[in-house]
Amino acid sequence: MTVRATRWFLITAPVVAGILVLIFGTAGSISTTFGIVLIGIGPIVWMWNWLIRMSFVADDRARKPSAPDQEDREAKSQHRVHRKPTSRHPRKKLTRTRGERS
């Protein structure tokens, strides 16, 4: 609960501060720019938070595979037959012997 509230507070606090700076700031271009930058920090923090959360989800999925999937992979790997790759083109003949220097 606290983590969720902190996560949303870190996203909304700069946006609200940016809106307040735009409303109550002086009419100069510095306060307008600062307000827009604060509003832009909100989506940046949200995306950073989302990327970190997705990395933990992917890490959990990679760390603990389910038991039936692991058994299927082992069974398939034991029954694979690898054939030699065949070439459709004839092999090129060398124009000089191997021992010659060019």
HELIX and SHEET records of a PDB file:
HELIX    1   1 THR A    2  PHE A   24  1                                  23    
HELIX    2   2 SER A   29  ARG A   63  1                                  35    
HELIX    3   3 ALA A   67  GLN A   78  1                                  12    
END                                                                             
